Amino acid sequence: MKTILIIDDEEKLRALLARILKSEGFEVLEAGDCKSGLKSVEQNDIDVVLCDVKLPDGSGVDMVSKIKLKKPQLEVILLTAYGNITDGVQAMKNGAFDYIVKGDDNDKIIPLLHRAIEKVQLQKRVKELEKRVDDKFSFQAIIGKSRSIQQAVDLAQKVAPNDTNVLLTGETGTGKEVFAQGIHQASQRAGKNFVALNCSAFGKDILESELFGYKQGAFTGANKDKKGLIEEANNGTLFLDEIGEMPLELQAKLLRVLETNEFIKLGDTRPSKSNFRLIAATNRDLKVESEEKRFRSDLYFRLNVFQIQLPALRERVKDIEPLLQFFVAQFSAKMNKKTLTYSDEFLKKLETYKWVGNIRELKNVVERAVILSDDQLEIDSLPFEIQQSEPTAKNGQLSAFSMESIEKLHIQKVLNYARGNKAETARLLEIGIATLYRKLEEYNIH
């Protein structure tokens, strides 16, 4: 039932209008002045306000702005005993849905209310969709409470409000695009375009035309002008995944765009402008790539203003179960199944498997298991290579012959030598402090 608030100091007229609206199926609230009307707006879930222009303690025209300030989604229809063009114009400027004359326009009130309610419902649906998008792409969508993933999230949250270029590094499947989306949604560019391109998916010529766009006739098959993704990202965010795969010639062109915000479309002679934020991602070590002349060092320094290293899934074992629960619920709903459970053995197998493909691989494995299961996920619903895989750890102990065991022992020795000082330990090991914390968590070193 839709709720209407009537604000009018004429009690008899207010009561009459309330009876008419109730007979039409509306829930009706009443107020006799500005103060009580605003209080009712604050305390109740109201759809439309019918407000008199002249009230004992203020003007209905001014009330429109005050109501909109408190509840922007509300629609306000003003009622007046005498039509006044000046008041009507000002009311509409203040955000009123409409302005009608009492008595003369009585037959218009009900149809007008329905139109106002339709607009309110549309605004609510749009807001709900926006909230779903925000929830899907916000940092809240990142699952995991391990120290390593929380450190990455903290860094992303700190850099998001700035317009700084961000370089996301880490193995394939660690969720770099999810982080990029989160940074975009938390930035001042949220609501503008988020444009993503995988640089490894195209050859040089196609990648160039996708990035920069082209003019009609630039090459055979260019039958009309085409916007490039750099132009599409204007005022928004451009996400270049696997940027380490970009050919050197295009790296030089991208560097110029980052320095000048100007680019030239294929077949054009005049530069175009685009104001975008760049977030790049790679699973390569661009520092090494630049030292070996496979990646431009000047572009690397441009990209590496703020780097965030995303941990591999095997470095955040504690997060496997919440990720499993999320994917099981997601795929159970998608396949119209009740939410399936999983055995302890199934979970243990996942927690001791080395996820080369990281979260992306885990997601695919869970989807397969849900397809094959009707009640509970068991080991036999896992791919054969996972069923037959040797655990990376047994009872929390690494194999004495594994590289991990040697690394764990070495870290423990250096930590003891540094008397527990983690900053000094990281310095001696010649690794970053964040990497050290990930290793300590991975090997359960305290």
RORO-236917 format. One record per residue (C-alpha): residue in three letters; x, z, y. Coordinates in pm, whole numbers. Layout:
[pt "Ala",[X,Z,Y]]
...
END
This chain:
[pt "Met",[0,0,0]]
[pt "Lys",[136,-99,343]]
[pt "Thr",[153,164,615]]
[pt "Ile",[48,105,975]]
[pt "Leu",[117,347,1261]]
[pt "Ile",[-123,340,1557]]
[pt "Ile",[14,484,1882]]
[pt "Asp",[-266,515,2141]]
[pt "Asp",[-382,802,2363]]
[pt "Glu",[-751,696,2343]]
[pt "Glu",[-863,901,2043]]
[pt "Lys",[-1198,723,1985]]
[pt "Leu",[-1042,378,2001]]
[pt "Arg",[-759,492,1772]]
[pt "Ala",[-1007,634,1517]]
[pt "Leu",[-1214,313,1522]]
[pt "Leu",[-907,95,1468]]
[pt "Ala",[-791,328,1188]]
[pt "Arg",[-1125,290,1003]]
[pt "Ile",[-1105,-89,1030]]
[pt "Leu",[-750,-96,894]]
[pt "Lys",[-828,146,610]]
[pt "Ser",[-1119,-75,505]]
[pt "Glu",[-867,-359,476]]
[pt "Gly",[-655,-154,233]]
[pt "Phe",[-389,-24,472]]
[pt "Glu",[-261,332,486]]
[pt "Val",[-290,445,848]]
[pt "Leu",[-96,705,1050]]
[pt "Glu",[-186,803,1406]]
[pt "Ala",[-3,928,1715]]
[pt "Gly",[-122,988,2071]]
[pt "Asp",[201,952,2270]]
[pt "Cys",[560,822,2263]]
[pt "Lys",[715,1149,2142]]
[pt "Ser",[488,1198,1839]]
[pt "Gly",[501,824,1766]]
[pt "Leu",[883,820,1747]]
[pt "Lys",[876,1132,1529]]
[pt "Ser",[636,961,1289]]
[pt "Val",[862,653,1278]]
[pt "Glu",[1157,874,1182]]
[pt "Gln",[973,1071,913]]
[pt "Asn",[764,802,740]]
[pt "Asp",[809,471,563]]
[pt "Ile",[615,252,806]]
[pt "Asp",[580,-126,796]]
[pt "Val",[413,-212,1128]]
[pt "Val",[345,-21,1450]]
[pt "Leu",[42,-96,1671]]
[pt "Cys",[133,53,2009]]
[pt "Asp",[-60,77,2335]]
[pt "Val",[130,-37,2646]]
[pt "Lys",[27,258,2862]]
[pt "Leu",[93,600,2713]]
[pt "Pro",[91,947,2871]]
[pt "Asp",[468,1000,2841]]
[pt "Gly",[606,647,2865]]
[pt "Ser",[564,273,2832]]
[pt "Gly",[483,93,2508]]
[pt "Val",[709,-190,2624]]
[pt "Asp",[1004,51,2631]]
[pt "Met",[890,200,2299]]
[pt "Val",[964,-132,2127]]
[pt "Ser",[1338,-94,2194]]
[pt "Lys",[1336,273,2087]]
[pt "Ile",[1154,198,1761]]
[pt "Lys",[1380,-97,1683]]
[pt "Leu",[1684,119,1746]]
[pt "Lys",[1568,372,1487]]
[pt "Lys",[1419,130,1232]]
[pt "Pro",[1529,-232,1297]]
[pt "Gln",[1318,-361,1007]]
[pt "Leu",[991,-238,1162]]
[pt "Glu",[766,-482,1346]]
[pt "Val",[583,-370,1660]]
[pt "Ile",[261,-523,1796]]
[pt "Leu",[169,-415,2149]]
[pt "Leu",[-191,-357,2258]]
[pt "Thr",[-303,-359,2621]]
[pt "Ala",[-632,-333,2805]]
[pt "Tyr",[-517,-589,3062]]
[pt "Gly",[-300,-891,2992]]
[pt "Asn",[20,-890,3195]]
[pt "Ile",[261,-1180,3166]]
[pt "Thr",[560,-977,3286]]
[pt "Asp",[496,-701,3030]]
[pt "Gly",[441,-958,2757]]
[pt "Val",[770,-1136,2828]]
[pt "Gln",[964,-809,2841]]
[pt "Ala",[800,-685,2520]]
[pt "Met",[909,-997,2333]]
[pt "Lys",[1262,-962,2472]]
[pt "Asn",[1267,-603,2344]]
[pt "Gly",[1182,-727,1995]]
[pt "Ala",[801,-701,1975]]
[pt "Phe",[635,-913,1706]]
[pt "Asp",[343,-998,1937]]
[pt "Tyr",[144,-879,2241]]
[pt "Ile",[-239,-887,2235]]
[pt "Val",[-526,-779,2460]]
[pt "Lys",[-771,-514,2334]]
[pt "Gly",[-1126,-638,2289]]
[pt "Asp",[-1051,-1005,2352]]
[pt "Asp",[-815,-1033,2055]]
[pt "Asn",[-979,-794,1804]]
[pt "Asp",[-1034,-1074,1554]]
[pt "Lys",[-661,-1153,1564]]
[pt "Ile",[-535,-806,1466]]
[pt "Ile",[-580,-828,1086]]
[pt "Pro",[-425,-1178,1043]]
[pt "Leu",[-147,-1075,1283]]
[pt "Leu",[-76,-761,1079]]
[pt "His",[-48,-963,758]]
[pt "Arg",[200,-1201,922]]
[pt "Ala",[404,-908,1053]]
[pt "Ile",[406,-747,706]]
[pt "Glu",[520,-1075,548]]
[pt "Lys",[813,-1077,789]]
[pt "Val",[895,-712,708]]
[pt "Gln",[887,-784,332]]
[pt "Leu",[1112,-1088,377]]
[pt "Gln",[1361,-879,577]]
[pt "Lys",[1357,-612,304]]
[pt "Arg",[1423,-874,34]]
[pt "Val",[1710,-1020,235]]
[pt "Lys",[1855,-672,288]]
[pt "Glu",[1824,-596,-85]]
[pt "Leu",[2001,-920,-174]]
[pt "Glu",[2276,-843,78]]
[pt "Lys",[2313,-498,-76]]
[pt "Arg",[2343,-649,-424]]
[pt "Val",[2612,-886,-299]]
[pt "Asp",[2794,-599,-126]]
[pt "Asp",[2773,-384,-441]]
[pt "Lys",[2893,-669,-663]]
[pt "Phe",[3193,-753,-448]]
[pt "Ser",[3278,-416,-295]]
[pt "Phe",[3554,-180,-410]]
[pt "Gln",[3280,18,-593]]
[pt "Ala",[3264,-273,-837]]
[pt "Ile",[3620,-198,-952]]
[pt "Ile",[3594,10,-1268]]
[pt "Gly",[3854,272,-1349]]
[pt "Lys",[3981,614,-1245]]
[pt "Ser",[4341,590,-1364]]
[pt "Arg",[4610,667,-1109]]
[pt "Ser",[4748,310,-1115]]
[pt "Ile",[4418,136,-1036]]
[pt "Gln",[4320,396,-776]]
[pt "Gln",[4653,347,-598]]
[pt "Ala",[4584,-27,-582]]
[pt "Val",[4229,35,-452]]
[pt "Asp",[4358,279,-188]]
[pt "Leu",[4606,18,-61]]
[pt "Ala",[4336,-250,-54]]
[pt "Gln",[4099,-24,141]]
[pt "Lys",[4369,50,398]]
[pt "Val",[4458,-315,460]]
[pt "Ala",[4101,-452,447]]
[pt "Pro",[3998,-376,812]]
[pt "Asn",[4309,-554,943]]
[pt "Asp",[4358,-929,956]]
[pt "Thr",[4689,-910,773]]
[pt "Asn",[4780,-1162,502]]
[pt "Val",[4766,-997,158]]
[pt "Leu",[4959,-1091,-156]]
[pt "Leu",[4805,-972,-483]]
[pt "Thr",[5047,-969,-775]]
[pt "Gly",[5004,-889,-1141]]
[pt "Glu",[4944,-1046,-1479]]
[pt "Thr",[4667,-1296,-1545]]
[pt "Gly",[4326,-1134,-1590]]
[pt "Thr",[4398,-811,-1400]]
[pt "Gly",[4116,-869,-1149]]
[pt "Lys",[4293,-1023,-850]]
[pt "Glu",[3985,-1214,-731]]
[pt "Val",[3772,-897,-757]]
[pt "Phe",[4022,-723,-527]]
[pt "Ala",[4023,-1021,-290]]
[pt "Gln",[3641,-1009,-271]]
[pt "Gly",[3656,-634,-208]]
[pt "Ile",[3905,-679,77]]
[pt "His",[3685,-950,230]]
[pt "Gln",[3367,-740,205]]
[pt "Ala",[3539,-442,371]]
[pt "Ser",[3688,-653,651]]
[pt "Gln",[3554,-761,988]]
[pt "Arg",[3499,-1104,832]]
[pt "Ala",[3237,-976,584]]
[pt "Gly",[2928,-1197,605]]
[pt "Lys",[3140,-1505,669]]
[pt "Asn",[3262,-1746,403]]
[pt "Phe",[3482,-1630,118]]
[pt "Val",[3643,-1948,-14]]
[pt "Ala",[3844,-1938,-338]]
[pt "Leu",[4075,-2200,-489]]
[pt "Asn",[4294,-2187,-801]]
[pt "Cys",[4610,-2378,-711]]
[pt "Ser",[4697,-2437,-1077]]
[pt "Ala",[4373,-2624,-1145]]
[pt "Phe",[4461,-2943,-955]]
[pt "Gly",[4739,-3195,-919]]
[pt "Lys",[4920,-3230,-585]]
[pt "Asp",[4702,-3504,-433]]
[pt "Ile",[4368,-3349,-528]]
[pt "Leu",[4487,-3004,-421]]
[pt "Glu",[4588,-3143,-81]]
[pt "Ser",[4249,-3309,-26]]
[pt "Glu",[4066,-2994,-142]]
[pt "Leu",[4262,-2777,100]]
[pt "Phe",[4282,-3000,406]]
[pt "Gly",[3987,-3236,365]]
[pt "Tyr",[3994,-3603,456]]
[pt "Lys",[3848,-3870,682]]
[pt "Gln",[3645,-4162,556]]
[pt "Gly",[3877,-4440,436]]
[pt "Ala",[4180,-4211,396]]
[pt "Phe",[4222,-4341,41]]
[pt "Thr",[4033,-4541,-219]]
[pt "Gly",[3709,-4360,-295]]
[pt "Ala",[3698,-4166,33]]
[pt "Asn",[3355,-4302,128]]
[pt "Lys",[3275,-4029,380]]
[pt "Asp",[3439,-3744,568]]
[pt "Lys",[3494,-3428,366]]
[pt "Lys",[3562,-3075,487]]
[pt "Gly",[3857,-2903,326]]
[pt "Leu",[3851,-2543,212]]
[pt "Ile",[4070,-2438,506]]
[pt "Glu",[3795,-2561,739]]
[pt "Glu",[3521,-2406,524]]
[pt "Ala",[3699,-2070,553]]
[pt "Asn",[3690,-2073,935]]
[pt "Asn",[3618,-1717,1058]]
[pt "Gly",[3616,-1604,695]]
[pt "Thr",[3867,-1555,412]]
[pt "Leu",[4062,-1810,210]]
[pt "Phe",[4170,-1688,-135]]
[pt "Leu",[4445,-1895,-299]]
[pt "Asp",[4488,-1789,-661]]
[pt "Glu",[4805,-1879,-854]]
[pt "Ile",[4977,-1979,-528]]
[pt "Gly",[5308,-1989,-714]]
[pt "Glu",[5188,-2315,-872]]
[pt "Met",[5150,-2490,-535]]
[pt "Pro",[5387,-2791,-495]]
[pt "Leu",[5669,-2741,-242]]
[pt "Glu",[5543,-3022,-14]]
[pt "Leu",[5205,-2850,24]]
[pt "Gln",[5372,-2514,79]]
[pt "Ala",[5531,-2656,396]]
[pt "Lys",[5191,-2773,521]]
[pt "Leu",[5029,-2439,441]]
[pt "Leu",[5307,-2256,627]]
[pt "Arg",[5234,-2461,941]]
[pt "Val",[4863,-2375,917]]
[pt "Leu",[4947,-2004,893]]
[pt "Glu",[5176,-2029,1197]]
[pt "Thr",[4947,-2237,1423]]
[pt "Asn",[4594,-2217,1276]]
[pt "Glu",[4601,-2598,1297]]
[pt "Phe",[4587,-2857,1019]]
[pt "Ile",[4550,-3233,990]]
[pt "Lys",[4300,-3387,751]]
[pt "Leu",[4414,-3672,530]]
[pt "Gly",[4367,-3996,722]]
[pt "Asp",[4326,-3820,1057]]
[pt "Thr",[4561,-3826,1355]]
[pt "Arg",[4428,-3526,1547]]
[pt "Pro",[4473,-3165,1442]]
[pt "Ser",[4176,-2943,1359]]
[pt "Lys",[4165,-2566,1398]]
[pt "Ser",[4061,-2293,1156]]
[pt "Asn",[4078,-1917,1205]]
[pt "Phe",[4087,-1764,858]]
[pt "Arg",[4245,-1472,677]]
[pt "Leu",[4461,-1559,379]]
[pt "Ile",[4468,-1360,57]]
[pt "Ala",[4702,-1509,-203]]
[pt "Ala",[4752,-1413,-567]]
[pt "Thr",[5014,-1489,-829]]
[pt "Asn",[5137,-1374,-1169]]
[pt "Arg",[5489,-1493,-1083]]
[pt "Asp",[5767,-1304,-909]]
[pt "Leu",[5774,-1505,-585]]
[pt "Lys",[6092,-1331,-470]]
[pt "Val",[6277,-1465,-774]]
[pt "Glu",[6100,-1801,-740]]
[pt "Ser",[6213,-1830,-376]]
[pt "Glu",[6572,-1730,-463]]
[pt "Glu",[6577,-2006,-725]]
[pt "Lys",[6429,-2258,-476]]
[pt "Arg",[6103,-2305,-667]]
[pt "Phe",[5904,-2143,-386]]
[pt "Arg",[5968,-2162,-12]]
[pt "Ser",[6126,-1840,109]]
[pt "Asp",[5971,-1874,458]]
[pt "Leu",[5623,-1902,305]]
[pt "Tyr",[5698,-1608,74]]
[pt "Phe",[5783,-1387,374]]
[pt "Arg",[5465,-1506,549]]
[pt "Leu",[5253,-1414,246]]
[pt "Asn",[5431,-1091,159]]
[pt "Val",[5324,-897,467]]
[pt "Phe",[5124,-658,249]]
[pt "Gln",[5166,-674,-128]]
[pt "Ile",[4942,-502,-382]]
[pt "Gln",[5055,-490,-744]]
[pt "Leu",[4765,-476,-990]]
[pt "Pro",[4839,-287,-1312]]
[pt "Ala",[4810,-444,-1655]]
[pt "Leu",[4528,-309,-1873]]
[pt "Arg",[4778,-156,-2119]]
[pt "Glu",[4908,54,-1828]]
[pt "Arg",[4562,202,-1767]]
[pt "Val",[4442,288,-2117]]
[pt "Lys",[4206,557,-1981]]
[pt "Asp",[4003,281,-1814]]
[pt "Ile",[3934,87,-2134]]
[pt "Glu",[3632,299,-2235]]
[pt "Pro",[3447,275,-1898]]
[pt "Leu",[3520,-100,-1895]]
[pt "Leu",[3389,-123,-2251]]
[pt "Gln",[3071,64,-2155]]
[pt "Phe",[3014,-166,-1857]]
[pt "Phe",[3061,-487,-2056]]
[pt "Val",[2849,-364,-2348]]
[pt "Ala",[2561,-282,-2111]]
[pt "Gln",[2605,-615,-1930]]
[pt "Phe",[2605,-832,-2241]]
[pt "Ser",[2336,-630,-2422]]
[pt "Ala",[2100,-694,-2128]]
[pt "Lys",[2202,-1061,-2108]]
[pt "Met",[2123,-1109,-2478]]
[pt "Asn",[1798,-909,-2464]]
[pt "Lys",[1934,-641,-2695]]
[pt "Lys",[1911,-267,-2660]]
[pt "Thr",[2234,-126,-2521]]
[pt "Leu",[2462,-107,-2824]]
[pt "Thr",[2684,186,-2917]]
[pt "Tyr",[3038,166,-3055]]
[pt "Ser",[3229,359,-3317]]
[pt "Asp",[3532,578,-3247]]
[pt "Glu",[3743,342,-3458]]
[pt "Phe",[3629,45,-3249]]
[pt "Leu",[3731,220,-2925]]
[pt "Lys",[4064,336,-3072]]
[pt "Lys",[4146,-19,-3175]]
[pt "Leu",[4084,-140,-2821]]
[pt "Glu",[4292,141,-2671]]
[pt "Thr",[4594,68,-2891]]
[pt "Tyr",[4587,-312,-2855]]
[pt "Lys",[4825,-488,-2614]]
[pt "Trp",[4593,-684,-2386]]
[pt "Val",[4797,-990,-2290]]
[pt "Gly",[4491,-1136,-2114]]
[pt "Asn",[4402,-797,-1962]]
[pt "Ile",[4044,-734,-1840]]
[pt "Arg",[3942,-1098,-1885]]
[pt "Glu",[4045,-1085,-2251]]
[pt "Leu",[3868,-751,-2302]]
[pt "Lys",[3549,-895,-2151]]
[pt "Asn",[3554,-1194,-2387]]
[pt "Val",[3622,-971,-2689]]
[pt "Val",[3330,-740,-2603]]
[pt "Glu",[3094,-1034,-2551]]
[pt "Arg",[3185,-1166,-2896]]
[pt "Ala",[3135,-822,-3052]]
[pt "Val",[2790,-783,-2891]]
[pt "Ile",[2685,-1125,-3026]]
[pt "Leu",[2789,-1024,-3378]]
[pt "Ser",[2638,-674,-3375]]
[pt "Asp",[2281,-548,-3400]]
[pt "Asp",[2332,-174,-3369]]
[pt "Gln",[2685,-41,-3335]]
[pt "Leu",[3010,-219,-3252]]
[pt "Glu",[3254,-184,-3541]]
[pt "Ile",[3608,-308,-3602]]
[pt "Asp",[3483,-600,-3814]]
[pt "Ser",[3318,-750,-3504]]
[pt "Leu",[3661,-786,-3337]]
[pt "Pro",[3872,-1103,-3363]]
[pt "Phe",[4098,-1111,-3669]]
[pt "Glu",[4420,-1084,-3465]]
[pt "Ile",[4299,-758,-3307]]
[pt "Gln",[4182,-618,-3642]]
[pt "Gln",[4525,-689,-3790]]
[pt "Ser",[4729,-582,-3485]]
[pt "Glu",[4967,-292,-3510]]
[pt "Pro",[4884,-9,-3269]]
[pt "Thr",[5118,29,-2973]]
[pt "Ala",[5118,403,-3031]]
[pt "Lys",[5055,640,-3322]]
[pt "Asn",[4931,987,-3242]]
[pt "Gly",[5065,939,-2891]]
[pt "Gln",[5419,861,-3024]]
[pt "Leu",[5587,526,-2978]]
[pt "Ser",[5781,360,-3259]]
[pt "Ala",[6147,465,-3247]]
[pt "Phe",[6249,98,-3265]]
[pt "Ser",[6024,-37,-2988]]
[pt "Met",[6142,-131,-2638]]
[pt "Glu",[5872,99,-2502]]
[pt "Ser",[6029,393,-2684]]
[pt "Ile",[6370,318,-2531]]
[pt "Glu",[6217,279,-2185]]
[pt "Lys",[6021,604,-2217]]
[pt "Leu",[6332,794,-2326]]
[pt "His",[6537,653,-2039]]
[pt "Ile",[6273,739,-1779]]
[pt "Gln",[6246,1091,-1917]]
[pt "Lys",[6626,1136,-1899]]
[pt "Val",[6645,1013,-1538]]
[pt "Leu",[6346,1230,-1440]]
[pt "Asn",[6520,1532,-1591]]
[pt "Tyr",[6846,1442,-1412]]
[pt "Ala",[6652,1420,-1080]]
[pt "Arg",[6496,1761,-1160]]
[pt "Gly",[6146,1618,-1152]]
[pt "Asn",[6185,1448,-812]]
[pt "Lys",[5984,1127,-860]]
[pt "Ala",[6106,955,-544]]
[pt "Glu",[6468,1011,-650]]
[pt "Thr",[6386,901,-1005]]
[pt "Ala",[6236,574,-876]]
[pt "Arg",[6544,518,-658]]
[pt "Leu",[6783,572,-948]]
[pt "Leu",[6578,345,-1175]]
[pt "Glu",[6563,85,-895]]
[pt "Ile",[6186,50,-922]]
[pt "Gly",[5900,118,-683]]
[pt "Ile",[5736,462,-677]]
[pt "Ala",[5400,306,-773]]
[pt "Thr",[5564,142,-1076]]
[pt "Leu",[5716,475,-1176]]
[pt "Tyr",[5378,650,-1161]]
[pt "Arg",[5227,377,-1379]]
[pt "Lys",[5505,422,-1635]]
[pt "Leu",[5465,801,-1632]]
[pt "Glu",[5094,762,-1699]]
[pt "Glu",[5146,493,-1962]]
[pt "Tyr",[5396,704,-2157]]
[pt "Asn",[5217,1034,-2090]]
[pt "Ile",[5529,1182,-1924]]
[pt "His",[5464,1498,-1720]]
END
